[in-house]
């Protein structure tokens, strides 16, 4: 895959959509891989006790998918300079994480991408990702 160049990007440009089916394996594996041992991310009974029908994805796994979404578009030479995310509704096994994004700023070799990740509950995450692109 070739890297996207800064000159090929325009403010308002939309990124290709990415839909990720979420499974219990993804939820539990993401929590454990990020060393998040909070029971609601791997123990269904604990999640139910806290008012949800199943385990739910942690923010580190969510941010991993947000970053992947942007870097898949930008290419291997892009450098992520920052990610700011705000969580909304939960992401449960059986949901589909629907990632959408558009370029909101482009200057001095860097772009900012506004990303929304939604599911049947509404917005799961809203993020701003700053990426440096090659000239």
C-alpha positions as CSV (number, residue, x, y, z in Angstrom):
1,X,0.0,0.0,0.0
2,X,1.3,3.4,-1.0
3,X,1.3,6.2,1.5
4,X,-1.0,9.2,1.1
5,X,0.8,12.4,0.4
6,X,-0.1,15.7,2.1
7,X,-0.8,17.3,-1.3
8,X,-3.4,14.7,-2.1
9,X,-5.6,15.6,1.0
10,X,-8.3,18.3,1.1
11,X,-10.4,19.6,4.0
12,X,-13.8,17.9,3.9
13,X,-12.4,14.7,2.3
14,X,-14.1,11.6,3.6
15,X,-12.3,8.5,4.5
16,X,-13.4,5.1,3.3
17,X,-15.9,3.6,5.7
18,X,-14.9,0.7,7.9
19,X,-17.4,-1.7,9.6
20,X,-16.0,-4.1,12.2
21,X,-18.2,-6.9,13.6
22,X,-17.5,-7.1,17.3
23,X,-17.2,-10.5,19.0
24,X,-16.7,-11.5,22.6
25,X,-13.2,-12.6,21.6
26,X,-12.4,-9.1,20.3
27,X,-13.8,-7.5,23.5
28,X,-12.0,-9.8,25.9
29,X,-8.8,-10.1,23.8
30,X,-8.5,-6.3,23.5
31,X,-8.9,-5.8,27.3
32,X,-6.4,-8.5,28.2
33,X,-3.9,-7.4,25.5
34,X,-4.0,-3.8,26.9
35,X,-3.7,-5.2,30.5
36,X,-7.1,-3.9,31.4
37,X,-8.3,-6.6,33.9
38,X,-11.5,-4.7,34.9
39,X,-14.1,-7.5,35.2
40,X,-16.8,-5.8,33.0
41,X,-14.5,-6.3,30.0
42,X,-14.1,-10.1,30.4
43,X,-16.7,-11.4,32.9
44,X,-20.3,-11.4,31.6
45,X,-21.7,-11.7,35.2
46,X,-19.8,-8.6,36.3
47,X,-21.1,-6.6,33.2
48,X,-24.7,-7.8,34.0
49,X,-24.3,-6.8,37.6
50,X,-23.3,-3.3,36.3
51,X,-26.4,-3.0,34.2
52,X,-25.2,-4.2,30.8
53,X,-26.3,-7.3,29.0
54,X,-22.7,-8.5,28.2
55,X,-19.0,-7.6,28.4
56,X,-18.2,-4.3,26.7
57,X,-15.1,-3.0,24.8
58,X,-12.6,-0.9,26.7
59,X,-11.3,2.5,25.5
60,X,-7.9,1.2,24.6
61,X,-9.3,-1.3,22.1
62,X,-11.6,1.4,20.8
63,X,-8.7,3.8,20.3
64,X,-6.8,1.0,18.5
65,X,-9.6,0.7,16.0
66,X,-9.8,4.5,15.6
67,X,-6.1,4.6,14.9
68,X,-6.2,1.6,12.5
69,X,-9.1,3.3,10.6
70,X,-7.0,6.5,10.0
71,X,-3.7,4.7,9.3
72,X,-5.3,2.3,6.8
73,X,-6.3,5.4,4.9
74,X,-3.1,7.4,5.4
75,X,-0.6,4.6,4.7
76,X,2.5,3.2,6.3
77,X,4.5,6.4,6.2
78,X,2.0,8.4,8.2
79,X,2.8,9.3,11.8
80,X,0.0,9.6,14.3
81,X,0.7,12.7,16.3
82,X,-2.3,12.5,18.7
83,X,-5.6,10.9,19.4
84,X,-8.3,12.6,21.5
85,X,-11.4,10.4,22.1
86,X,-14.7,10.7,23.9
87,X,-16.7,7.6,24.7
88,X,-20.5,7.4,24.3
89,X,-22.6,4.3,24.4
90,X,-21.1,0.8,24.9
91,X,-19.8,-1.6,22.3
92,X,-20.9,-5.2,23.0
93,X,-20.4,-8.5,21.3
94,X,-22.9,-8.7,18.3
95,X,-22.6,-5.0,17.6
96,X,-20.9,-3.6,14.5
97,X,-18.4,-0.7,15.0
98,X,-19.1,1.6,12.1
99,X,-16.2,4.0,11.7
100,X,-16.6,7.1,9.5
101,X,-14.3,10.1,9.2
102,X,-13.4,13.2,7.4
103,X,-10.5,15.6,7.2
104,X,-11.2,18.8,9.2
105,X,-7.8,20.5,9.0
106,X,-4.8,20.3,6.7
107,X,-1.7,22.5,7.3
108,X,2.1,22.2,7.5
109,X,2.2,18.6,6.5
110,X,-0.4,17.5,9.1
111,X,-4.1,16.7,8.9
112,X,-6.7,16.3,11.5
113,X,-9.4,13.7,11.0
114,X,-12.7,13.7,12.8
115,X,-13.8,10.1,13.4
116,X,-17.1,8.8,14.6
117,X,-17.6,5.2,15.6
118,X,-21.2,4.2,16.0
119,X,-23.4,1.2,16.6
120,X,-27.1,0.4,17.2
121,X,-26.8,2.3,20.6
122,X,-25.7,5.5,18.8
123,X,-22.2,7.0,19.0
124,X,-19.7,4.8,20.7
125,X,-16.7,7.1,20.2
126,X,-16.0,10.5,18.7
127,X,-12.3,11.2,18.1
128,X,-9.9,13.7,16.6
129,X,-6.8,12.2,15.1
130,X,-3.8,14.3,14.1
131,X,-1.5,12.7,11.5
132,X,1.7,13.8,9.8
133,X,1.8,12.9,6.1
134,X,4.8,12.8,3.7
135,X,5.1,15.7,1.3
